[in-house]
């Protein structure tokens, strides 16, 4: 008999052994570290918060959905959001039992909102059915691409031209356009540090291993008019950016003014690759450029390119968050493409929790999905 129940302490090792069967390139040790990140080291977690739910067939676990608490600011007030991750059900019992897990996630109490990340149409249909708000990122729905290593032709061809899949007939005009861009990228790509944006000794960029209050202060003017967004207090920020056990390696690059060592900006990248030893892409996840200064951006990007070389990355992929950064990328990057990533949010209707559009105002979602 199959039943659904809340995750218990003695399930942790069994879950860590179960999930690698359905989620490629993971191990039991990886999931144990991941559970540590989701709950033990999570500043929003309390023992009263459900860690998730399992499907159990007799004594065997055959399904799981993880439940991760995240601090969320709604009009300046700290609320708790529930983010789903690790949703996997053994193929032998999929269907209605998969939805039973998701229903448990949606029925939980004492959370103000629910977060979800979807990358395929069936999951998107579920989000629409449950009336989640859909947010498409980046807001410009456009990416700029810079070639770090021109020798990795096969990887660049696959990732930039084909985006990892065989194009449909309707996508052929876009493919021809990308072929032209790729040719110009190989021949005419400009260096990031050039005459009109030389930062010289004015700025110094380096890797960052922790956030302090300076990052919180500089981020406020970068985030724009946001009424509802992930809390960026110091504890939550360090958890988001520097926790181990990620599917992708995360790198944070900081830029300081050489004159007084004050923070001038930062970029957050994930390094995506199929195999640990294979080529990868540096994917921009978040950016904050103080005073929208192109010299700060140039310094950060120069450091990012060097980081890419050290990590066997062939491409640097970025997007603009202002007219100023868009102008810089357009003048520097010859390669660009359309891009859409989907994030979903639903505000709770439970008594005492925020509900209704008027309550939460302008929602700012991030490419950084909290438990990832």
KOLDO-705263 format. One record per residue (C-alpha): residue number from 1; chain; x, y, z. Coordinates in pm, whole numbers, always signed. Layout:
N
   nr  kette       u       v       w
  NUM      A       X       Y       Z
...
//
This chain:
372
   nr  kette       u       v       w
    1      A      +0      +0      +0
    2      A    +133    +342     -98
    3      A    +106    +627    +151
    4      A    +233    +983    +184
    5      A    +394   +1106    +504
    6      A    +625   +1378    +628
    7      A   +1002   +1325    +619
    8      A   +1142   +1194    +948
    9      A   +1496   +1190   +1088
   10      A   +1549    +825   +1006
   11      A   +1456    +884    +638
   12      A   +1763   +1098    +559
   13      A   +2006    +817    +470
   14      A   +1739    +626    +278
   15      A   +1646    +937     +78
   16      A   +2013   +1005      +0
   17      A   +2036    +652    -139
   18      A   +1707    +676    -331
   19      A   +1749   +1005    -518
   20      A   +2062    +924    -727
   21      A   +1857    +663    -913
   22      A   +1643    +934   -1069
   23      A   +1867   +1242   -1062
   24      A   +2179   +1180   -1275
   25      A   +2536   +1256   -1171
   26      A   +2455   +1264    -800
   27      A   +2565   +1039    -516
   28      A   +2442    +951    -170
   29      A   +2712   +1173     -18
   30      A   +2602   +1463    -240
   31      A   +2244   +1440    -113
   32      A   +2351   +1416    +250
   33      A   +2545   +1741    +204
   34      A   +2249   +1892     +20
   35      A   +2008   +1808    +300
   36      A   +2255   +1973    +537
   37      A   +2235   +2288    +324
   38      A   +1856   +2280    +289
   39      A   +1781   +2247    +657
   40      A   +2065   +2231    +912
   41      A   +2263   +2533    +786
   42      A   +1958   +2722    +655
   43      A   +1900   +3037    +868
   44      A   +1524   +3016    +800
   45      A   +1482   +2655    +915
   46      A   +1318   +2556   +1244
   47      A   +1233   +2202   +1364
   48      A    +863   +2282   +1324
   49      A    +906   +2328    +947
   50      A    +835   +2012    +739
   51      A   +1147   +1897    +554
   52      A    +936   +1743    +280
   53      A    +721   +1442    +212
   54      A    +789   +1087     +97
   55      A    +588    +828     -90
   56      A    +624    +496     +83
   57      A    +533    +157     -68
   58      A    +529     -80    +227
   59      A    +866      +3    +384
   60      A   +1037    +134     +69
   61      A   +1061    +502     -32
   62      A    +938    +545    -390
   63      A    +894    +923    -407
   64      A   +1003   +1249    -249
   65      A    +948   +1624    -261
   66      A   +1178   +1853     -63
   67      A   +1051   +2156    +128
   68      A   +1301   +2436    +197
   69      A   +1218   +2749    +401
   70      A   +1341   +3083    +266
   71      A   +1321   +3429    +420
   72      A   +1118   +3656    +192
   73      A   +1052   +4027    +228
   74      A    +694   +4137    +158
   75      A    +662   +4516    +184
   76      A    +950   +4521    +432
   77      A    +810   +4247    +654
   78      A    +999   +3915    +681
   79      A    +783   +3620    +576
   80      A    +867   +3253    +526
   81      A    +845   +3109    +176
   82      A    +847   +2737     +98
   83      A   +1064   +2638    -199
   84      A   +1023   +2296    -356
   85      A   +1320   +2091    -477
   86      A   +1422   +1731    -540
   87      A   +1073   +1625    -658
   88      A   +1120   +1271    -787
   89      A    +890    +969    -805
   90      A    +986    +619    -916
   91      A    +846    +554   -1269
   92      A    +650    +251   -1142
   93      A    +419    +470    -932
   94      A    +411    +803   -1119
   95      A     +89    +985   -1206
   96      A    -160   +1055    -932
   97      A     +99    +976    -663
   98      A    +330   +1247    -795
   99      A     +48   +1499    -755
  100      A     -26   +1368    -406
  101      A    +325   +1474    -307
  102      A    +279   +1816    -462
  103      A     -57   +1855    -288
  104      A    +111   +1796     +48
  105      A    +358   +2073     -39
  106      A     +71   +2308    -123
  107      A    -139   +2217    +185
  108      A    +126   +2305    +443
  109      A     +46   +2581    +690
  110      A    +246   +2869    +833
  111      A    +409   +2975    +507
  112      A    +326   +3302    +332
  113      A    +418   +3195     -20
  114      A    +533   +2907    -236
  115      A    +826   +2908    -481
  116      A    +886   +2676    -773
  117      A   +1127   +2646   -1066
  118      A   +1003   +2475   -1383
  119      A   +1198   +2391   -1699
  120      A    +957   +2171   -1896
  121      A    +600   +2203   -2019
  122      A    +434   +1940   -1793
  123      A    +561   +2118   -1482
  124      A    +458   +2456   -1622
  125      A    +108   +2321   -1679
  126      A     +92   +2216   -1314
  127      A    +202   +2565   -1207
  128      A     -74   +2723   -1418
  129      A    -331   +2477   -1282
  130      A    -243   +2577    -926
  131      A    -254   +2947   -1022
  132      A    +111   +3031    -963
  133      A    +236   +3365   -1099
  134      A    +483   +3312   -1382
  135      A    +798   +3525   -1400
  136      A   +1023   +3506   -1706
  137      A   +1392   +3584   -1653
  138      A   +1606   +3767   -1736
  139      A   +1365   +4058   -1768
  140      A   +1514   +4155   -2105
  141      A   +1474   +3792   -2223
  142      A   +1808   +3836   -2397
  143      A   +2159   +3708   -2329
  144      A   +2500   +3824   -2449
  145      A   +2770   +3563   -2508
  146      A   +3148   +3607   -2499
  147      A   +3394   +3344   -2622
  148      A   +3652   +3262   -2354
  149      A   +3826   +2975   -2531
  150      A   +3800   +2975   -2912
  151      A   +3962   +2632   -2935
  152      A   +3656   +2458   -2790
  153      A   +3470   +2473   -3122
  154      A   +3245   +2168   -3069
  155      A   +3120   +2290   -2733
  156      A   +3060   +2645   -2858
  157      A   +2877   +2515   -3165
  158      A   +2648   +2299   -2952
  159      A   +2579   +2553   -2677
  160      A   +2548   +2876   -2876
  161      A   +2409   +2764   -3210
  162      A   +2189   +2474   -3103
  163      A   +2132   +2559   -2735
  164      A   +2168   +2188   -2664
  165      A   +1883   +2068   -2889
  166      A   +1803   +2011   -3256
  167      A   +1628   +2324   -3391
  168      A   +1272   +2307   -3518
  169      A   +1184   +2435   -3865
  170      A   +1042   +2754   -3712
  171      A   +1377   +2814   -3539
  172      A   +1588   +2806   -3857
  173      A   +1588   +3188   -3910
  174      A   +1725   +3230   -3556
  175      A   +1984   +2960   -3626
  176      A   +2108   +3139   -3941
  177      A   +2133   +3461   -3743
  178      A   +2339   +3289   -3474
  179      A   +2576   +3143   -3736
  180      A   +2652   +3496   -3851
  181      A   +2703   +3614   -3492
  182      A   +2933   +3324   -3418
  183      A   +3148   +3407   -3720
  184      A   +3174   +3771   -3612
  185      A   +3246   +3657   -3255
  186      A   +3544   +3455   -3367
  187      A   +3677   +3730   -3594
  188      A   +3574   +4063   -3440
  189      A   +3511   +4001   -3068
  190      A   +3642   +4299   -2869
  191      A   +3838   +4271   -2546
  192      A   +3638   +4363   -2235
  193      A   +3911   +4602   -2124
  194      A   +3950   +4856   -2405
  195      A   +4028   +5225   -2452
  196      A   +3692   +5374   -2358
  197      A   +3651   +5171   -2038
  198      A   +4004   +5128   -1907
  199      A   +3980   +5088   -1531
  200      A   +4358   +5086   -1482
  201      A   +4444   +5088   -1113
  202      A   +4118   +5254   -1007
  203      A   +3938   +4921    -945
  204      A   +4046   +4574    -837
  205      A   +3832   +4263    -876
  206      A   +3879   +3930    -700
  207      A   +3695   +3622    -579
  208      A   +3466   +3663    -281
  209      A   +3412   +3398     -11
  210      A   +3157   +3569    +215
  211      A   +2913   +3860    +222
  212      A   +2909   +4136    +482
  213      A   +2697   +4448    +534
  214      A   +2875   +4630    +248
  215      A   +2712   +4392      -2
  216      A   +2371   +4446    +155
  217      A   +2407   +4825    +133
  218      A   +2526   +4831    -228
  219      A   +2253   +4593    -339
  220      A   +1961   +4811    -231
  221      A   +1993   +5067    -515
  222      A   +2068   +4783    -761
  223      A   +1753   +4586    -687
  224      A   +1510   +4852    -813
  225      A   +1152   +4902    -691
  226      A   +1080   +4566    -524
  227      A    +795   +4518    -280
  228      A    +837   +4140    -255
  229      A   +1169   +3962    -295
  230      A   +1406   +3714    -129
  231      A   +1552   +3862    +188
  232      A   +1914   +3968    +144
  233      A   +2016   +3984    +508
  234      A   +2375   +3873    +568
  235      A   +2287   +3522    +690
  236      A   +2053   +3447    +401
  237      A   +2295   +3592    +143
  238      A   +2584   +3378    +266
  239      A   +2357   +3072    +260
  240      A   +2246   +3148     -97
  241      A   +2590   +3219    -242
  242      A   +2840   +3011     -51
  243      A   +2671   +2688     +60
  244      A   +2832   +2367     -73
  245      A   +2657   +2071    -239
  246      A   +2528   +2253    -549
  247      A   +2457   +2102    -888
  248      A   +2662   +2386   -1038
  249      A   +2974   +2553    -903
  250      A   +2893   +2907    -787
  251      A   +3150   +3187    -811
  252      A   +3113   +3537    -664
  253      A   +3339   +3812    -797
  254      A   +3374   +4142    -611
  255      A   +3514   +4478    -722
  256      A   +3668   +4733    -485
  257      A   +3784   +5089    -539
  258      A   +4162   +5092    -510
  259      A   +4161   +5433    -340
  260      A   +3964   +5343     -27
  261      A   +3890   +4966     -65
  262      A   +3513   +5027     -64
  263      A   +3290   +4785    -252
  264      A   +3199   +4903    -604
  265      A   +3003   +4605    -737
  266      A   +2978   +4228    -769
  267      A   +2874   +3951   -1010
  268      A   +2749   +3600    -928
  269      A   +2810   +3318   -1178
  270      A   +2726   +2950   -1197
  271      A   +2963   +2729   -1397
  272      A   +2753   +2479   -1591
  273      A   +2902   +2167   -1745
  274      A   +2771   +1819   -1828
  275      A   +3077   +1630   -1706
  276      A   +3317   +1731   -1427
  277      A   +3611   +1718   -1668
  278      A   +3429   +1873   -1966
  279      A   +3405   +2228   -2096
  280      A   +3151   +2461   -1936
  281      A   +2979   +2798   -1948
  282      A   +2999   +3086   -1699
  283      A   +2633   +3184   -1647
  284      A   +2551   +3518   -1487
  285      A   +2300   +3474   -1204
  286      A   +2306   +3814   -1035
  287      A   +2475   +4150   -1081
  288      A   +2516   +4477    -894
  289      A   +2721   +4759   -1046
  290      A   +2769   +5059    -820
  291      A   +2678   +5389    -987
  292      A   +2631   +5185   -1311
  293      A   +2998   +5258   -1383
  294      A   +3121   +5072   -1697
  295      A   +3472   +5060   -1552
  296      A   +3342   +4854   -1258
  297      A   +3164   +4618   -1500
  298      A   +3478   +4587   -1716
  299      A   +3692   +4504   -1412
  300      A   +3445   +4238   -1293
  301      A   +3411   +4083   -1638
  302      A   +3788   +4069   -1686
  303      A   +3814   +3876   -1360
  304      A   +3524   +3652   -1465
  305      A   +3696   +3567   -1795
  306      A   +4016   +3472   -1611
  307      A   +3806   +3262   -1372
  308      A   +3648   +3092   -1674
  309      A   +3989   +3006   -1816
  310      A   +4094   +2854   -1485
  311      A   +3772   +2645   -1474
  312      A   +3774   +2515   -1832
  313      A   +3483   +2740   -1938
  314      A   +3446   +2816   -2309
  315      A   +3168   +3077   -2289
  316      A   +3071   +3370   -2069
  317      A   +2694   +3431   -2072
  318      A   +2553   +3756   -1931
  319      A   +2240   +3972   -1942
  320      A   +2170   +4340   -1878
  321      A   +1981   +4484   -1582
  322      A   +1988   +4849   -1691
  323      A   +2022   +5066   -2000
  324      A   +2385   +5130   -1906
  325      A   +2484   +4763   -1881
  326      A   +2290   +4685   -2199
  327      A   +2480   +4958   -2385
  328      A   +2811   +4817   -2258
  329      A   +2724   +4463   -2367
  330      A   +2598   +4573   -2708
  331      A   +2925   +4757   -2773
  332      A   +3142   +4468   -2649
  333      A   +2966   +4140   -2728
  334      A   +2897   +4043   -3090
  335      A   +2694   +3736   -2993
  336      A   +2346   +3748   -2842
  337      A   +2040   +3527   -2824
  338      A   +1689   +3510   -2683
  339      A   +1660   +3342   -2345
  340      A   +1373   +3254   -2112
  341      A   +1391   +3094   -1770
  342      A   +1080   +3043   -1563
  343      A   +1023   +3105   -1193
  344      A    +688   +3066   -1018
  345      A    +541   +3216    -703
  346      A    +209   +3179    -526
  347      A    +100   +3379    -223
  348      A     -85   +3189     +46
  349      A    -456   +3234    +105
  350      A    -429   +3103    +462
  351      A    -555   +3331    +743
  352      A    -284   +3569    +864
  353      A     -73   +3520    +553
  354      A     -24   +3774    +273
  355      A    -272   +3729     -11
  356      A    -396   +3927    -304
  357      A    -204   +4138    -554
  358      A    -251   +4457    -352
  359      A     -75   +4302     -52
  360      A    +255   +4210    -212
  361      A    +298   +4476    -482
  362      A    +585   +4447    -731
  363      A    +746   +4102    -712
  364      A   +1117   +4072    -802
  365      A   +1224   +3716    -873
  366      A   +1586   +3605    -908
  367      A   +1762   +3358   -1136
  368      A   +1908   +3220    -812
  369      A   +1644   +2971    -704
  370      A   +1688   +2947    -324
  371      A   +1778   +2581    -266
  372      A   +1997   +2553    -580
//
